[in-house]
Amino acid sequence: MSLKTTYLFMCCVLMTLWAKGQEVVFNTVDEVTFEEARNLAYEGDFRSANVMLSQLVKPESKDYNARSLLASTYSWNGEYDKAREEFNTITSSERNNRNTWIAAIKNELYAKNNAIAIGLANKALVYLKSDAEVERLKTIAEEGVANTEYQESGWFNQDDAVVSQKISVAITKKEEQGAVKPEAIDTLAAKTPVAEEVLNNKISVQNSATVYDTRYDPMFYSSISFKRQTLAGSIIPRINYSNRLGVNGVQYDLDFYPKFSKRFYAYLNYGYSNSSIYPNHKMGGDLYANLPGAFEFSAGGRYITFETKNVSVITNSLGHYRGNYYFSLRSYITPQPDNLTRFSGNLLVRKYLKDAENYWGLNVGMGYSPELRQLTSGDELLAETLLYVESQRLSLEYQFTGKNNPNIYRANVGATRQELAFTSGKFFYGVSAGITYEVKF
Protein backbone atom coordinates (compact mmCIF):
# COMPACT_ATOMS: atom_id res chain seq x y z
CA MET A 1 0.00 0.00 0.00
CA SER A 2 1.50 3.34 -1.06
CA LEU A 3 1.95 6.20 1.34
CA LYS A 4 -0.73 8.23 -0.42
CA THR A 5 -3.23 5.36 -0.24
CA THR A 6 -2.45 4.84 3.45
CA TYR A 7 -2.98 8.54 4.14
CA LEU A 8 -6.37 8.58 2.40
CA PHE A 9 -7.43 5.43 4.28
CA MET A 10 -6.51 6.97 7.63
CA CYS A 11 -8.41 10.16 6.79
CA CYS A 12 -11.55 8.16 5.99
CA VAL A 13 -11.26 6.22 9.26
CA LEU A 14 -10.81 9.42 11.26
CA MET A 15 -13.77 11.13 9.55
CA THR A 16 -15.97 8.10 10.27
CA LEU A 17 -14.93 8.06 13.93
CA TRP A 18 -15.51 11.83 14.19
CA ALA A 19 -19.02 11.54 12.69
CA LYS A 20 -19.88 8.69 15.07
CA GLY A 21 -18.57 10.74 17.95
CA GLN A 22 -20.66 13.74 16.95
CA GLU A 23 -23.74 11.50 16.72
CA VAL A 24 -23.10 10.30 20.27
CA VAL A 25 -22.51 13.86 21.46
CA PHE A 26 -25.68 15.16 19.85
CA ASN A 27 -27.72 12.28 21.18
CA THR A 28 -26.32 12.95 24.63
CA VAL A 29 -27.18 16.63 24.33
CA ASP A 30 -30.74 15.74 23.35
CA GLU A 31 -31.01 13.45 26.34
CA VAL A 32 -29.89 16.06 28.85
CA THR A 33 -31.48 19.15 27.28
CA PHE A 34 -34.86 18.53 28.90
CA GLU A 35 -33.27 17.91 32.28
CA GLU A 36 -31.22 21.10 32.00
CA ALA A 37 -34.25 23.07 30.83
CA ARG A 38 -36.35 21.75 33.71
CA ASN A 39 -33.64 22.65 36.22
CA LEU A 40 -33.32 26.15 34.75
CA ALA A 41 -37.09 26.61 34.81
CA TYR A 42 -37.44 25.69 38.47
CA GLU A 43 -34.46 27.84 39.34
CA GLY A 44 -36.38 30.78 37.88
CA ASP A 45 -34.43 31.20 34.61
CA PHE A 46 -37.52 30.82 32.41
CA ARG A 47 -36.12 32.50 29.32
CA SER A 48 -33.10 30.18 29.07
CA ALA A 49 -35.34 27.18 29.68
CA ASN A 50 -37.74 28.45 27.05
CA VAL A 51 -34.97 28.74 24.44
CA MET A 52 -33.83 25.16 25.08
CA LEU A 53 -37.35 23.78 25.02
CA SER A 54 -38.25 25.68 21.85
CA GLN A 55 -35.37 23.92 20.07
CA LEU A 56 -36.37 20.57 21.51
CA VAL A 57 -40.13 20.76 20.90
CA LYS A 58 -40.90 20.69 17.18
CA PRO A 59 -44.45 21.01 15.78
CA GLU A 60 -44.74 17.25 15.33
CA SER A 61 -43.02 16.38 18.61
CA LYS A 62 -44.77 13.84 20.86
CA ASP A 63 -42.59 14.73 23.86
CA TYR A 64 -45.50 16.05 25.91
CA ASN A 65 -43.40 16.48 29.07
CA ALA A 66 -41.15 18.93 27.27
CA ARG A 67 -44.10 20.64 25.55
CA SER A 68 -45.95 21.00 28.86
CA LEU A 69 -42.89 22.57 30.47
CA LEU A 70 -42.52 24.88 27.46
CA ALA A 71 -46.16 25.95 27.88
CA SER A 72 -45.58 26.58 31.58
CA THR A 73 -42.56 28.80 30.87
CA TYR A 74 -44.74 30.84 28.51
CA SER A 75 -47.40 31.12 31.20
CA TRP A 76 -44.90 32.13 33.90
CA ASN A 77 -43.57 34.83 31.56
CA GLY A 78 -47.10 36.18 31.03
CA GLU A 79 -47.30 34.93 27.42
CA TYR A 80 -50.70 33.33 28.03
CA ASP A 81 -51.74 33.00 24.37
CA LYS A 82 -48.60 31.05 23.46
CA ALA A 83 -49.06 28.86 26.53
CA ARG A 84 -52.66 28.17 25.52
CA GLU A 85 -51.56 26.97 22.06
CA GLU A 86 -49.07 24.49 23.54
CA PHE A 87 -51.50 23.23 26.18
CA ASN A 88 -54.18 22.75 23.50
CA THR A 89 -51.77 20.68 21.41
CA ILE A 90 -51.31 18.30 24.34
CA THR A 91 -54.93 18.07 25.51
CA SER A 92 -56.17 17.42 21.98
CA SER A 93 -54.11 14.18 21.97
CA GLU A 94 -53.49 13.30 25.62
CA ARG A 95 -57.01 13.88 26.90
CA ASN A 96 -56.46 12.13 30.23
CA ASN A 97 -53.34 14.12 31.10
CA ARG A 98 -54.50 15.54 34.44
CA ASN A 99 -51.43 17.70 35.12
CA THR A 100 -51.70 19.40 31.73
CA TRP A 101 -55.41 20.15 32.21
CA ILE A 102 -54.70 21.72 35.59
CA ALA A 103 -51.80 23.77 34.22
CA ALA A 104 -53.94 24.94 31.27
CA ILE A 105 -56.77 26.05 33.58
CA LYS A 106 -54.31 27.90 35.84
CA ASN A 107 -52.90 29.66 32.76
CA GLU A 108 -56.35 31.12 32.06
CA LEU A 109 -56.83 32.09 35.73
CA TYR A 110 -53.50 33.95 35.66
CA ALA A 111 -54.66 35.70 32.47
CA LYS A 112 -58.00 36.50 34.18
CA ASN A 113 -59.83 34.69 31.40
CA ASN A 114 -62.33 33.19 33.82
CA ALA A 115 -64.83 32.15 31.15
CA ILE A 116 -62.14 30.21 29.25
CA ALA A 117 -61.02 28.60 32.51
CA ILE A 118 -64.59 27.41 33.13
CA GLY A 119 -64.77 25.94 29.62
CA LEU A 120 -61.46 24.12 30.06
CA ALA A 121 -62.52 22.78 33.44
CA ASN A 122 -65.79 21.47 32.02
CA LYS A 123 -63.92 19.80 29.17
CA ALA A 124 -61.34 18.30 31.53
CA LEU A 125 -64.08 16.82 33.71
CA VAL A 126 -65.49 15.03 30.66
CA TYR A 127 -62.27 13.02 30.38
CA LEU A 128 -61.18 12.94 34.01
CA LYS A 129 -64.72 12.20 35.21
CA SER A 130 -64.21 13.57 38.71
CA ASP A 131 -61.25 15.54 39.99
CA ALA A 132 -61.27 17.66 43.14
CA GLU A 133 -58.53 20.03 41.94
CA VAL A 134 -60.22 20.73 38.62
CA GLU A 135 -63.53 21.29 40.43
CA ARG A 136 -61.85 23.73 42.80
CA LEU A 137 -60.22 25.71 39.99
CA LYS A 138 -63.58 25.80 38.20
CA THR A 139 -65.18 27.28 41.32
CA ILE A 140 -62.51 30.01 41.45
CA ALA A 141 -63.21 30.85 37.78
CA GLU A 142 -66.98 30.90 38.34
CA GLU A 143 -66.56 33.29 41.25
CA GLY A 144 -64.43 35.49 39.00
CA VAL A 145 -67.19 35.60 36.40
CA ALA A 146 -69.84 36.25 39.06
CA ASN A 147 -67.86 39.22 40.42
CA THR A 148 -67.21 40.72 37.00
CA GLU A 149 -69.12 43.87 36.15
CA TYR A 150 -68.42 44.41 32.47
CA GLN A 151 -71.99 43.94 31.24
CA GLU A 152 -73.61 46.31 28.77
CA SER A 153 -77.33 46.89 28.91
CA GLY A 154 -79.18 49.28 26.60
CA TRP A 155 -78.56 52.82 27.77
CA PHE A 156 -75.82 52.06 30.26
CA ASN A 157 -72.36 50.57 30.09
CA GLN A 158 -70.79 49.07 33.17
CA ASP A 159 -67.36 48.04 32.06
CA ASP A 160 -65.37 47.73 35.29
CA ALA A 161 -64.22 44.28 36.39
CA VAL A 162 -63.52 43.72 40.08
CA VAL A 163 -60.78 41.09 39.88
CA SER A 164 -58.09 39.86 42.23
CA GLN A 165 -54.77 40.92 40.76
CA LYS A 166 -52.81 40.11 43.88
CA ILE A 167 -53.87 36.46 44.00
CA SER A 168 -52.68 35.86 40.42
CA VAL A 169 -49.37 37.63 41.04
CA ALA A 170 -48.73 35.78 44.29
CA ILE A 171 -49.54 32.37 42.80
CA THR A 172 -47.45 33.04 39.70
CA LYS A 173 -44.39 34.13 41.68
CA LYS A 174 -44.54 31.12 43.95
CA GLU A 175 -45.12 28.72 41.08
CA GLU A 176 -42.20 30.30 39.21
CA GLN A 177 -40.06 29.35 42.17
CA GLY A 178 -41.38 25.78 42.07
CA ALA A 179 -42.72 26.26 45.60
CA VAL A 180 -46.47 26.16 45.15
CA LYS A 181 -48.61 23.06 45.42
CA PRO A 182 -52.05 22.72 43.81
CA GLU A 183 -53.83 23.28 47.12
CA ALA A 184 -51.89 26.51 47.72
CA ILE A 185 -54.29 28.60 45.64
CA ASP A 186 -56.92 28.28 48.37
CA THR A 187 -54.47 29.43 51.04
CA LEU A 188 -53.28 32.40 48.98
CA ALA A 189 -56.82 33.41 48.09
CA ALA A 190 -57.87 33.27 51.74
CA LYS A 191 -54.92 35.27 53.04
CA THR A 192 -54.56 37.87 50.27
CA PRO A 193 -56.12 41.27 51.05
CA VAL A 194 -57.69 41.80 47.63
CA ALA A 195 -59.06 45.23 48.42
CA GLU A 196 -55.54 46.66 48.63
CA GLU A 197 -55.10 46.02 44.89
CA VAL A 198 -58.49 47.26 43.71
CA LEU A 199 -58.79 50.86 42.54
CA ASN A 200 -62.21 51.89 43.84
CA ASN A 201 -62.61 55.27 42.12
CA LYS A 202 -62.83 56.30 38.51
CA ILE A 203 -63.34 59.61 36.73
CA SER A 204 -64.50 59.36 33.12
CA VAL A 205 -64.63 62.06 30.45
CA GLN A 206 -66.36 61.39 27.14
CA ASN A 207 -66.67 63.48 23.97
CA SER A 208 -68.31 62.56 20.68
CA ALA A 209 -69.86 64.11 17.59
CA THR A 210 -72.24 63.08 14.82
CA VAL A 211 -72.44 64.51 11.30
CA TYR A 212 -75.31 63.94 8.85
CA ASP A 213 -75.62 63.75 5.10
CA THR A 214 -78.60 66.11 4.92
CA ARG A 215 -80.64 68.70 6.78
CA TYR A 216 -79.04 68.57 10.23
CA ASP A 217 -75.93 70.34 11.49
CA PRO A 218 -73.33 68.35 13.44
CA MET A 219 -74.36 67.44 16.97
CA PHE A 220 -72.08 67.15 19.97
CA TYR A 221 -72.23 65.21 23.18
CA SER A 222 -70.04 65.28 26.30
CA SER A 223 -70.21 63.80 29.75
CA ILE A 224 -68.20 63.60 32.94
CA SER A 225 -68.82 60.99 35.61
CA PHE A 226 -67.40 59.77 38.89
CA LYS A 227 -67.59 56.11 39.86
CA ARG A 228 -67.21 54.84 43.40
CA GLN A 229 -67.02 51.13 44.17
CA THR A 230 -68.59 50.40 47.57
CA LEU A 231 -69.46 47.25 49.48
CA ALA A 232 -73.09 47.73 48.41
CA GLY A 233 -72.17 48.18 44.74
CA SER A 234 -71.07 50.85 42.26
CA ILE A 235 -72.47 54.39 42.43
CA ILE A 236 -72.01 56.66 39.39
CA PRO A 237 -73.18 60.31 39.32
CA ARG A 238 -72.89 61.82 35.85
CA ILE A 239 -73.41 65.16 34.08
CA ASN A 240 -74.35 64.99 30.38
CA TYR A 241 -74.12 67.91 27.96
CA SER A 242 -75.42 68.11 24.40
CA ASN A 243 -75.55 70.65 21.62
CA ARG A 244 -78.18 69.72 19.02
CA LEU A 245 -79.98 71.88 16.50
CA GLY A 246 -78.39 74.94 18.06
CA VAL A 247 -79.77 74.11 21.52
CA ASN A 248 -77.57 73.48 24.54
CA GLY A 249 -78.80 71.09 27.21
CA VAL A 250 -77.62 69.52 30.45
CA GLN A 251 -78.84 66.37 32.14
CA TYR A 252 -78.03 65.08 35.64
CA ASP A 253 -77.80 61.31 35.91
CA LEU A 254 -77.25 58.74 38.68
CA ASP A 255 -76.56 55.00 38.27
CA PHE A 256 -76.47 52.46 41.08
CA TYR A 257 -75.55 48.76 40.83
CA PRO A 258 -76.53 47.06 44.11
CA LYS A 259 -75.23 43.54 44.76
CA PHE A 260 -77.48 41.06 46.54
CA SER A 261 -75.39 37.90 46.21
CA LYS A 262 -72.91 36.21 43.88
CA ARG A 263 -75.84 35.27 41.66
CA PHE A 264 -78.00 38.42 41.71
CA TYR A 265 -77.33 42.11 41.22
CA ALA A 266 -79.35 45.03 39.87
CA TYR A 267 -79.14 48.27 37.91
CA LEU A 268 -81.04 51.42 38.96
CA ASN A 269 -81.04 54.80 37.20
CA TYR A 270 -82.56 58.24 37.55
CA GLY A 271 -81.99 61.25 35.30
CA TYR A 272 -83.33 64.82 35.34
CA SER A 273 -83.17 67.73 32.91
CA ASN A 274 -85.12 70.92 32.24
CA SER A 275 -83.78 71.12 28.67
CA SER A 276 -85.96 70.54 25.62
CA ILE A 277 -83.40 68.14 24.12
CA TYR A 278 -83.53 65.76 27.09
CA PRO A 279 -86.41 64.01 28.85
CA ASN A 280 -87.61 65.80 31.98
CA HIS A 281 -87.25 62.61 34.00
CA LYS A 282 -86.08 59.09 33.23
CA MET A 283 -86.12 56.13 35.58
CA GLY A 284 -85.10 52.57 35.01
CA GLY A 285 -84.03 49.33 36.56
CA ASP A 286 -82.99 45.74 35.79
CA LEU A 287 -82.51 42.65 37.92
CA TYR A 288 -79.66 40.42 36.73
CA ALA A 289 -79.24 36.71 37.44
CA ASN A 290 -76.06 34.75 36.72
CA LEU A 291 -77.09 31.35 35.34
CA PRO A 292 -75.18 28.09 34.87
CA GLY A 293 -73.14 27.69 31.72
CA ALA A 294 -71.81 31.30 31.81
CA PHE A 295 -75.24 32.73 30.89
CA GLU A 296 -76.86 35.82 32.35
CA PHE A 297 -80.47 37.00 32.17
CA SER A 298 -82.03 40.34 33.09
CA ALA A 299 -85.53 41.79 33.19
CA GLY A 300 -86.65 45.31 33.94
CA GLY A 301 -88.21 48.47 32.61
CA ARG A 302 -87.87 52.17 31.84
CA TYR A 303 -90.18 55.12 32.47
CA ILE A 304 -89.48 58.35 30.57
CA THR A 305 -91.41 61.62 30.96
CA PHE A 306 -91.51 64.55 28.54
CA GLU A 307 -93.51 67.78 28.66
CA THR A 308 -96.51 66.26 26.87
CA LYS A 309 -95.92 62.51 26.87
CA ASN A 310 -94.90 59.66 29.18
CA VAL A 311 -93.39 56.44 27.86
CA SER A 312 -93.09 53.03 29.53
CA VAL A 313 -90.71 50.38 28.21
CA ILE A 314 -90.30 46.70 29.11
CA THR A 315 -86.80 45.38 28.56
CA ASN A 316 -84.89 42.13 29.01
CA SER A 317 -81.54 40.70 27.97
CA LEU A 318 -79.65 37.45 27.60
CA GLY A 319 -75.86 37.43 27.85
CA HIS A 320 -73.32 34.65 27.39
CA TYR A 321 -69.57 34.31 27.88
CA ARG A 322 -67.79 31.97 25.49
CA GLY A 323 -64.04 31.87 25.57
CA ASN A 324 -62.73 35.41 25.11
CA TYR A 325 -66.11 36.54 23.75
CA TYR A 326 -69.16 38.09 25.36
CA PHE A 327 -72.55 38.19 23.61
CA SER A 328 -75.54 40.21 24.79
CA LEU A 329 -78.95 40.44 23.12
CA ARG A 330 -81.39 43.02 24.53
CA SER A 331 -84.98 43.70 23.53
CA TYR A 332 -87.25 46.70 24.15
CA ILE A 333 -91.04 46.49 24.12
CA THR A 334 -93.03 49.73 24.16
CA PRO A 335 -96.82 49.28 24.54
CA GLN A 336 -98.97 52.12 23.18
CA PRO A 337 -102.64 53.16 23.54
CA ASP A 338 -103.16 52.60 19.79
CA ASN A 339 -102.42 48.87 20.37
CA LEU A 340 -99.39 49.11 18.10
CA THR A 341 -96.65 47.83 20.36
CA ARG A 342 -93.19 48.95 19.29
CA PHE A 343 -90.22 46.57 19.33
CA SER A 344 -86.51 47.15 19.04
CA GLY A 345 -83.38 45.17 19.72
CA ASN A 346 -79.67 45.53 20.30
CA LEU A 347 -76.85 43.00 19.86
CA LEU A 348 -73.47 43.49 21.50
CA VAL A 349 -70.42 41.32 20.73
CA ARG A 350 -67.10 41.83 22.47
CA LYS A 351 -63.78 40.05 22.17
CA TYR A 352 -61.72 40.52 25.31
CA LEU A 353 -57.95 40.69 24.99
CA LYS A 354 -55.57 40.42 27.95
CA ASP A 355 -58.26 41.25 30.54
CA ALA A 356 -61.78 42.64 31.00
CA GLU A 357 -60.70 46.22 30.33
CA ASN A 358 -59.12 45.55 26.94
CA TYR A 359 -61.46 44.55 24.14
CA TRP A 360 -62.89 45.04 20.67
CA GLY A 361 -66.65 45.53 20.42
CA LEU A 362 -69.42 45.45 17.81
CA ASN A 363 -72.88 46.92 18.50
CA VAL A 364 -75.85 46.47 16.15
CA GLY A 365 -79.33 47.83 16.78
CA MET A 366 -82.58 48.27 14.89
CA GLY A 367 -86.26 49.01 15.37
CA TYR A 368 -88.40 51.51 17.22
CA SER A 369 -87.35 52.64 20.66
CA PRO A 370 -87.70 55.71 22.87
CA GLU A 371 -84.41 54.79 24.52
CA LEU A 372 -81.89 53.87 21.86
CA ARG A 373 -79.88 56.29 19.79
CA GLN A 374 -82.14 58.46 17.63
CA LEU A 375 -80.65 61.53 16.04
CA THR A 376 -78.08 61.82 18.83
CA SER A 377 -74.54 60.81 19.59
CA GLY A 378 -75.54 59.59 23.01
CA ASP A 379 -78.42 57.48 24.18
CA GLU A 380 -81.02 60.24 24.57
CA LEU A 381 -83.77 61.48 22.29
CA LEU A 382 -83.50 64.60 20.22
CA ALA A 383 -87.12 65.52 21.01
CA GLU A 384 -90.34 63.76 21.93
CA THR A 385 -91.61 63.90 18.32
CA LEU A 386 -88.93 61.33 17.46
CA LEU A 387 -90.11 58.69 19.90
CA TYR A 388 -91.07 56.14 17.30
CA VAL A 389 -88.99 56.78 14.22
CA GLU A 390 -87.30 53.73 12.74
CA SER A 391 -83.53 53.43 12.79
CA GLN A 392 -80.66 51.02 12.26
CA ARG A 393 -77.34 51.43 14.03
CA LEU A 394 -73.86 49.92 13.71
CA SER A 395 -70.85 50.87 15.83
CA LEU A 396 -67.35 49.61 16.56
CA GLU A 397 -65.37 50.28 19.70
CA TYR A 398 -61.87 49.60 20.96
CA GLN A 399 -60.87 49.93 24.61
CA PHE A 400 -57.37 49.55 26.01
CA THR A 401 -55.38 50.40 29.11
CA GLY A 402 -52.17 52.36 29.41
CA LYS A 403 -48.90 50.48 29.26
CA ASN A 404 -47.53 51.84 32.52
CA ASN A 405 -50.72 52.94 34.29
CA PRO A 406 -54.23 51.58 34.90
CA ASN A 407 -56.06 54.36 33.05
CA ILE A 408 -58.47 53.41 30.27
CA TYR A 409 -58.86 54.75 26.73
CA ARG A 410 -61.81 54.00 24.46
CA ALA A 411 -62.52 54.98 20.86
CA ASN A 412 -65.68 54.32 18.89
CA VAL A 413 -67.04 54.95 15.41
CA GLY A 414 -70.55 54.30 14.16
CA ALA A 415 -73.11 54.79 11.42
CA THR A 416 -76.86 55.39 11.66
CA ARG A 417 -79.69 55.11 9.17
CA GLN A 418 -82.75 56.88 10.53
CA GLU A 419 -86.23 57.76 9.38
CA LEU A 420 -87.16 61.41 9.04
CA ALA A 421 -89.73 62.20 11.73
CA PHE A 422 -91.75 64.49 9.44
CA THR A 423 -91.53 62.29 6.31
CA SER A 424 -92.41 58.67 6.96
CA GLY A 425 -90.46 56.18 4.88
CA LYS A 426 -87.60 58.55 4.02
CA PHE A 427 -84.24 58.16 5.69
CA PHE A 428 -81.06 60.09 6.33
CA TYR A 429 -77.61 58.91 7.41
CA GLY A 430 -75.20 59.89 10.15
CA VAL A 431 -71.62 59.05 11.07
CA SER A 432 -70.40 59.41 14.63
CA ALA A 433 -67.07 59.15 16.44
CA GLY A 434 -66.05 59.54 20.04
CA ILE A 435 -63.29 59.13 22.58
CA THR A 436 -63.38 58.38 26.30
CA TYR A 437 -60.67 58.72 28.91
CA GLU A 438 -60.98 57.14 32.35
CA VAL A 439 -58.67 57.76 35.30
CA LYS A 440 -58.60 55.12 38.05
CA PHE A 441 -57.44 55.87 41.56
HELIX and SHEET records of a PDB file:
HELIX    1   1 LEU A    3  TYR A   42  1                                  40    
HELIX    2   2 PHE A   46  LEU A   56  1                                  11    
HELIX    3   3 TYR A   64  TRP A   76  1                                  13    
HELIX    4   4 TYR A   80  THR A   91  1                                  12    
HELIX    5   5 ARG A   98  TYR A  110  1                                  13    
HELIX    6   6 ASN A  114  LEU A  128  1                                  15    
HELIX    7   7 ALA A  132  ALA A  146  1                                  15    
HELIX    8   8 GLN A  165  GLU A  176  1                                  12    
HELIX    9   9 ALA A  184  LYS A  191  1                                   8    
HELIX   10  10 VAL A  194  GLU A  196  5                                   3    
HELIX   11  11 GLU A  384  LEU A  386  5                                   3    
SHEET    1   A 2 THR A 148  SER A 153  0                                        
SHEET    2   A 2 PHE A 156  ALA A 161 -1                                        
SHEET    1   B15 ASN A 201  TYR A 212  0                                        
SHEET    2   B15 MET A 219  GLN A 229 -1                                        
SHEET    3   B15 GLY A 233  ARG A 244 -1                                        
SHEET    4   B15 VAL A 247  PRO A 258 -1                                        
SHEET    5   B15 PHE A 264  TYR A 272 -1                                        
SHEET    6   B15 HIS A 281  LEU A 291 -1                                        
SHEET    7   B15 PHE A 295  THR A 305 -1                                        
SHEET    8   B15 ASN A 310  ARG A 322 -1                                        
SHEET    9   B15 TYR A 325  THR A 334 -1                                        
SHEET   10   B15 ARG A 342  TYR A 352 -1                                        
SHEET   11   B15 TYR A 359  TYR A 368 -1                                        
SHEET   12   B15 GLU A 390  THR A 401 -1                                        
SHEET   13   B15 ILE A 408  GLU A 419 -1                                        
SHEET   14   B15 PHE A 427  LYS A 440 -1                                        
SHEET   15   B15 ASN A 201  TYR A 212 -1                                        
END                                                                             
